[in-house]
Amino acid sequence: MQELIGKEVEVRSADMTYKGVLVEIGEKEVYLITDNGWIVLPVEGVAEIKAAE
């Protein structure tokens, strides 16, 4: 998962998919920067992180 830091990713949570650059995966939160600004998601709510297609 750490190999995706700094790259464009898709992060899928229970109800939504976010696209942006993965900045950090912390113990409790995942940080993305998107065209609309920062997105901070709780780790327990993240179902999948994968490289953007």
DAKANOR-V906775 format. One record per residue. RES is the residue in one small letter. PHI is phi in degrees with one decimal (999 if undefined). PSI is psi as a letter, one per 40 degrees, with the letter a starting at -180 (none if undefined). D_LAST is the distance of its C-alpha to the last C-alpha in Angstrom with 2 decimals. Layout:
# DAKANOR-V906775
{{RES | PHI | PSI | D_LAST} {RES | PHI | PSI | D_LAST}}
This chain:
# DAKANOR-V906775
{{m | 999 | d | 16.21} {q | -62.4 | d | 17.97} {e | -68.4 | e | 15.88} {l | -88.3 | e | 13.00} {i | -63.1 | h | 15.60} {g | 88.8 | e | 15.18} {k | -114.5 | i | 11.43} {e | -71.4 | h | 8.75} {v | -134.0 | i | 8.11} {e | -117.4 | h | 8.31} {v | -115.5 | h | 11.94} {r | -103.7 | h | 13.53} {s | -110.3 | a | 17.28} {a | -58.6 | d | 19.91} {d | -122.0 | e | 19.71} {m | -158.9 | i | 16.59} {t | -116.4 | h | 12.92} {y | -110.8 | i | 12.62} {k | -120.4 | h | 10.07} {g | 176.5 | a | 11.58} {v | -92.2 | h | 12.75} {l | -73.5 | h | 14.26} {v | -99.2 | d | 17.91} {e | -159.9 | i | 19.84} {i | -118.2 | h | 20.24} {g | -92.5 | a | 23.93} {e | -66.1 | d | 26.28} {k | -119.4 | e | 26.11} {e | -140.5 | i | 23.24} {v | -112.6 | h | 19.60} {y | -113.5 | h | 19.25} {l | -125.3 | i | 16.40} {i | -113.2 | h | 16.93} {t | -119.9 | i | 15.41} {d | -61.9 | d | 16.61} {n | -96.1 | e | 19.32} {g | 119.7 | a | 20.48} {w | -78.3 | i | 20.55} {i | -123.4 | h | 19.44} {v | -120.9 | h | 21.37} {l | -117.6 | i | 20.84} {p | -69.0 | h | 23.31} {v | -55.0 | d | 22.11} {e | -66.3 | e | 23.87} {g | -93.8 | e | 21.86} {v | -91.6 | h | 18.41} {a | -90.3 | d | 17.35} {e | -159.5 | i | 14.05} {i | -127.8 | h | 12.01} {k | -142.5 | i | 8.81} {a | -61.7 | h | 6.43} {a | -67.2 | i | 3.78} {e | -95.9 | none | 0.00}}
